[in-house]
């Protein structure tokens, strides 16, 4: 029965540590922009295409 108490204490302690780390990251702005990183690869870079076209014409 003692091992059960130890396991509960360890799991609750680990959960509290992860919660503290999560709260610190939220305050630092880690999770502010959750939309654009997922679709950034789908967006075309017009600036890159324009500059490469200009270099090819010269």
C-alpha positions in Angstrom: 0.0 0.0 0.0 3.0 2.3 0.6 4.1 2.1 -3.0 0.6 3.3 -4.1 1.0 6.4 -2.0 4.5 7.0 -3.4 3.2 6.6 -7.0 0.4 9.0 -6.4 2.7 11.5 -4.9 5.2 11.2 -7.8 2.5 11.5 -10.4 0.9 14.6 -8.8 4.3 16.2 -8.4 5.1 15.6 -12.0 1.7 17.0 -13.1 2.3 20.1 -11.0 5.8 20.6 -12.6 4.3 20.3 -16.1 1.5 22.8 -15.1 4.0 25.3 -13.9 6.1 25.0 -17.1 2.9 25.4 -19.2 1.9 28.5 -17.3 5.4 30.0 -17.7 5.3 29.4 -21.4 1.8 30.9 -21.8 3.0 34.0 -20.0 6.0 34.2 -22.3 3.9 34.1 -25.4 4.8 30.7 -26.6 1.3 29.8 -27.7 0.1 33.2 -29.1 0.3 32.4 -32.9 -1.1 28.9 -33.4 -2.6 29.5 -36.8 0.1 30.7 -39.1 2.9 28.1 -38.5 0.5 25.4 -39.7 -0.3 27.2 -43.0 3.0 29.0 -43.6 4.2 26.3 -45.9 1.1 26.7 -48.1 1.7 30.4 -48.6 3.7 31.5 -51.6 6.5 33.9 -51.3 6.0 36.6 -54.0 9.2 38.4 -53.0 11.3 35.4 -53.7 9.7 34.8 -57.1 10.1 38.5 -58.1 13.7 38.7 -57.1 14.6 35.5 -58.9 12.8 36.7 -62.0 14.7 39.9 -61.9 18.0 38.1 -61.6 17.2 35.9 -64.6 16.3 38.8 -66.8 19.7 40.6 -66.2 
